[in-house]
């Protein structure tokens, strides 16, 4: 008798790609930090599962990692495995669900009911109109193992649905496994969509009109393939302008979007001369969703699926990962009270600074420094700021002198080159330990604290990076506290023997 079911993993990230072949599995190994090394994390292939057209799962060890082939970027297509708890011979047991386990419980695969639902609600988030939602859902019996597409549509009862019933947006596909002796576990695989963009059926006419009125701007020459012009031109999202709907402008503090203007728009002017922002009406096939499996008499097994863009730099690890963020939410107190040895703290900090080096090496810091200067100037309010314009300007690195020719510069991207050298030096844990023993206050001078009250971009790490809220990026609270804890431990520990 089954007493509980659940899915592993409870959260998975799918990544879009136009190739029909999913990306193989890989893992990170040691960093190439030799004097002449690349500084990048090395990637190694890992055992990979594949699923054929009938749902049969097999495993193989790839001898190469391809992120792109002749058909495009290879998508990341995660598996979800069904697990159960049951009582047998007076004991509580746990493990993956298989046909043999279902048979002992008096069930078959057909008794499993699966539902997968994904949605893209970005447009309705702006317009506040239900007709601009895009949702896709499929229901499957456990013995239905053909690949099933997820077709996104807007609510049919809406007056002007963005995605009409006969012109759906492909949002990926799902497939259940057909258990075999070699792979008996019950699994569901989510196949990510291509990562395509879709527009209204009259997009060409709208672009031509904008060009004729001189408001085409950076969108001059933009076009989509005819088969992707499927959206309803009468939907609220097409041509949406907050200034014309009585909603506040999409500026700082707007709860619908922060940072601002994260969608395709034109800077337009009404016949009355009012300056407005107007949506081009574009949407993509990316969405978030829920995977659900039910057995009669038990609470359902539920997992989350998030669809995101390709990882264009898989050998560069971000200083704050999804795992860091989740751990900060679930286990922050352990970082404060747990007995963490100095060596373990040092290993954690080495990892953070190595990731900072990898991310920094990926950035055009000169361009980001210029953007940060412009952002600081935009948010500066002389009536309420405790700083002067000169002080705000000095928080960042100086901008290049336009009179200085390329021949007189140390490098084409001077700030990027200087940052690469400094981050490479700080990724050596011994260098950090020595500097913090000599000057414990460097942590607060170097690293921005979470929710720092200073709203301006400055030189503190992670510098020149913007968070999802538009403010300067920072480490998680747990990472920041562990960093301070490590610095304190270095001061109290015995100095290294020389």
N, C-alpha and C positions, 0 to 999 in steps of 0.2 A: 504494500500500500504506500503510494507516494504521499508525503506530508508537506512537501515544499518544492518549488521549482524556481530557478533564477537563470539569468543569462550572464555569460562572461565573454568579453569584458562588459561592464555596465555602461561604459562610454567608449565610443570609437570615433576616430577621425577618418573620414574618407577625403580623398583629394581628386579633383577633376582632372580629366585628360581625354584627348581625342583618340588615343590608340585603343583598339579592342583588347589589347594584351595588358593585364594589370602589372604593376611594378612588382618585382620580387622583393622578398624580405631582406633586410640587412641590419647590422648593428654597428655601433661606434666602437672603435678600439682606441689605442693610445694615440695621443697627439704627436704630430711630426714637428717637434720643437727643437730639433737639432740646429746647430748654427746655420746650416744652409738649407734647413727644412722649409716646408711650405707654411707651417703653423696651423695647418688644418687638421681636423679630426679625421682619422683614416676610417674608411668604411669597409666592412667585410660582409660577404653574402651569408645569409642564414637559411636554414631549412624553410621551405616555402610550400604552402598548400595551393593546389589548383583545383578547379571544378569544371568538369566537361558539360556538354550540352544536356546530358541526362541527370546531372546533379551528382555524379560520382566524384568523390574527393580523393586525390592522391597527393603525395608529397615528393619533393625533389630538392636537391642541393644545387643551386645555380652556380655556374663558374664565372659569371660576370653580372654586373649590375647595370642595366640600361634604364635611364630615366626618360629617354625619347627614342622613338624609332621612325620609320618612314611615314607612319600614319599620325604621328604627333606625340604629345607627352603621354607617358604611360600612367594611368590613374592608380591611386591606392584604393583597394577594394576590400574592406575588412570583413572578417568572419565573426559571427556570434555563435557560441556553443551553449546548448541547453544543458543545465545541471539540475540535479534533484537530490532531495533528502528522502530516505525511506527507512522503514523498520523491517529488519530481517533477522530471524533467530534471536529475537529479544534485544537486538542492538540497533542503534541508530547509525545508518551508513549514508555516505555522500559520494557522489561521483557523476560523470557525464551520463546523459540519457542515451540509451541504445535500444534497438529493437528487443533485445533479450530482457532488458529491465522493464520495458513497457509490457512485454508479454507476462512477466511475473506479476505485474500490477493489474493484469486483466485489461490491458489497453493495446491499441495499435497506433501506428503513425497517424492514421486518419482521425484519431481522437484529439490530436493536437490542433489547435486553432491559432493561426498566426495572423497578425495585423501589422502592417508597416505603413506609417503615415509621415510624410515630409511636407514642409511648408516653406514658402518664401513670402514673408509679410513685409518686406522692406517698403514697397510702394504704399501699402495701406497704413504703414507707420507714419508716413508723411501726410497723406491725404485724409487719414482717419475715416476712410471709406471701406466698408466690407467688400465692395465690388472689386477692389484692387488687391485682395488677397489671392494667393496662388497656393493651392493645396493638391496633394496627390495621395491616394491611399489604395492599398490592395489587401485583400483577405485571402488566405490560403489554408487548405487542409494540409496536415503534415505529410501526406503522401503525394502532393502536387509538386513535382520537382522541376518543372519547366521554368526557364527564366521568364519573369513577368515584369513588364515595364511599369514605371511609375509616371503617370501622365498628369501634369499639373493643370488645373483649371480653376477659374474663379467661381464663386457661388452662383449657381444658375438662376437664383431668384433675384439677383441684383439687377438694377435697372440697366446699367451699362457695365457689364463685367469686363475686366481687363483681358482675361484669357477666356475666350468663348469655348463652348463644349466641343465644337468640331475642329478647333485649332489648338490642341493642347501643347504645353511646353514639356519636353522630355526632361524628367528630373532624376534619371537613373533607373535602376532595375534591381530586383531581388530574386534570389533562387534558393530553394531548400535543397539540402543534400539528400542523396539516395544512399543510405548506409550500406556498407560492404564489410566483408570480413577484415579487410585491411584498414578500413576507416569506418567503424561502426557508429561513431558519435553523430547525434542529430545537430546539424548546423544550419545557419542561414547566412548567406553572403549578400552584402550590399554592394552593388556595382555603381560606382560614381558616374554622374553625367559627364558630358564632354567639356563643360566649361564654356558654353556658348552664350552669346548675347542676342536678345530678341527685341524688335522694335515694332511700332505701329505700322499698319499697312500703308499709310500715307506719309511715311517718314521722308521719302524722296521729295515730295511736294513741300513739306515743312522746311526741309533744308534749303531748297531752292528759294522759298519765300524769305527765309532768314538771310540768305546771301544777297537777294535783291534789295533788302532793307538795310544791309550793311551791319547786321548783328551776328553774323555767322561765327566770328572770332576764331578760336582754335579748332573749331569743328569743320572748317573749310575742307572739302574733299572727303568728308567722312561718309561711309555708306556701309550697309549690311547686305549680305546675300539675300536674294529675293525670297528664298525658302524660310528665312528667319524674320520676315516682315509679316507677322501673324497677329499682332495685338490689335485690340479694338480701338480705333482712333477716337471714339466718343467716351472712353473711360476717363475717370477723373485724373489718373496719373499722367495721361498724355497731355502735355501742355500745362501741367499743374504749376500754379504760382501762388505762394502763400500770401503775397501782397494783395492778390485779387480775390481771395477767399475769406478775408477777415482774420486770418491767422497771423501771428507775428512773423517777422522775417526770420529766415534761417540764419541767425547770428549767434554769437557767444551766449551760452546759457539756455539756448533753445533745447527743450527736453527731447525733441524728436531726433536730433542729430548733434553729436559733439565728438570729434571735430566737425566743422561746418562743410557743407557742399560736397558730401560724399555720394554724389550721384551726377549723372550727365545732365548739364543744364546750359542754357543760353542766358547771357546778360542781355535782356530785351528792354524795349521801351514801348509803352502803350501809345495809341494815337493821341492821347491827352498829354504825353510827355512824361509819364510816370516811369521811373526806372524800376524794373522788376527782374526776378530770376524765374526762368520758365523751364520745366522739365522737358527733356526730349522724349520721355516716355519709354526709356529702355529698361529692361530687366534681364537678369541672368538666370541660369538654371540651378544656382546654388541654394541649398535649403538646410534646415535642421529638422530632426524628426524623432520618432519613437518607434522602437521595435517591441512588439508585445506577443507573448505566447501564453495560451490559456489551456488549462485542463479542467474539466468540470469538477467542481468541488474544492478547488484550490485557488488561492490568490494568484493573479497573473504574474508571469516573469516579464520584467520591463527593463529595457536598455535604451540608451540615447545614441543617436547618430548625428554627427555634425559634418557637413560637407564644406570643404574649404579649398583654397587655391593650391596649386602645386607647390612643393618645396623647392624653390629655385636654387637653394644653397644647402643641400642636405649635409654637407660636411662642415657647416658652420652652425654651432649651437648657440641659441639665444641665451643671454644671461638670466632671463626669467622664463622658464618653461611652463607648460600647462601643469606638469607634475608639481612644480614649485608652488604654483597658485593654489592647487587643490590641497597640498600639504599645509600650506599656510592657513587655510580655512579649517582644516580638520585636526591639525596637530601642532598648533603654534605653541601651546603651553609646554609641550615636551621639550621644546628648544630652550625654554626658560628654566625649567626645573630638573631636567634629566641630567644624569651624570655622564657628560660627553668628554672622553679623554682628549688631551691636547692634540695628539696625532690625528684623531678623527676630525676635530675641528679644522686642523690644518688641511686635511684632504678635501673637506667641503669648500674651504676658501680657495684652495688651488683650482678646484673645478669652476668656481664662479669667475675667477680672474682669467682662466683659460678661455671660458666662454665669452667673457668681455673682449678678449683679444680677438677671437674669431669673428665676433660681430663687428667690432671696430674695423677690422681689416676689410670687411665687406662694404663699408660705408664710404660714400664720397663726403668726407667731413667738411670740405670747403663749401659744397652746395648746401649741406645741412646747416652749417654755420650762418650762411646767408639767409636761409629760410627762418632760422631762429631769431636773427636780428629783426627781420620783417614782422615776425609774430610778436616779439616784445614791443615793437613800436606800435603795433595795432592794438594791443591790450593795455598799453600805458594810458593812465588817466591822471593828468596832472593835478586834478582837484582832490583825489583820494589817495594817491600813491605816496608812500613815505620816501621814495627815491626821486632823484632828479633825472632828467633825460640822459645826462652824462654818466650817471651811475649805472643806469640800465644798460647803456651802450657798452660800458666797461665790464659788464658781467660775462660777456662772451669774448671770443678771440677777435682781434681786429680784422676787419674786412680788407681784402687786397686793395692796394692803391691802384686805381685805374690808369695812372700815369706810368706805372712800372711795367716795363715790357717783359715779355716771356724770357728774353735773353738774360734778364737780370734777376730772375727768380731761381731759388735753389732747386725747385722742382715744379712741374706744371700744377700740381695740387699740393702746395706746401703744407697745409694743415693736415691733410690726409697722410702724407709721408711722415710728418713729425708724430702724429698720433699712433701710427703703426709702430714706430720705434719705441715709444714710451710704453704702449700696451704690451709689446713683446717683452720688455724688460720686467714689467710688473707681473707677468705671468710666471716668472720664476719665484717660487714660494720663499726661497732663502732671501731674496732681495726684499720682499715684503716684510718678512719677520725682522730683519735688521732695521728697516726704516721705522717700523712701529715700535720696536723697543726703544729707539732713539727719540721718537716723537709720537707719543700715543694720540695726540690730538689730530693726527693726519686723517683718521677715519672720518670725522665730522667735516673736515675741510675737503676731503676727496669725494665723499659719497653723499648723495642727496637722501634725506630721510623720507620715509613714506608719508604722504599727506603734508609735505613741507609747506609752510604758510607762504613762502615766496613764490608767486605765480609765474615769475620770469624764468626763461631758459638761461642757464649759466654754465660754468665749467665743471660743476660737480658731476660725478659719474652716476648713472649712465648718461653722459652728456650728449646733447644734440638729438636725442631720441624723444619722440612724442608718444605718449600713452593713448589708450583708446578714448580717454576723456578729453583729449586735446591738450592736456597739461604736460609739463616735463615728466618723462618716464622715471621710474624708480624701482628698486628692488622690492620684494615682498617684505612685510614686517618681520617674518621669521628669518629671512636671509639677513636682514639688516641687524637684527638682534644677535644672531649667531656671529656676525662679523665683529660686533662690539665684544661679544663674549670671548672670542678668539684673541682679540687685542688685549683684553684684560688678563687672559691666561698667559699670554706671552710675557707680560710684565712681571708676573708672580712666579713663573717657572724658572728653574735654574738656567743660566746662560749656557749656550752650547760650548762643548769642549773644543779647544783649538790645538 
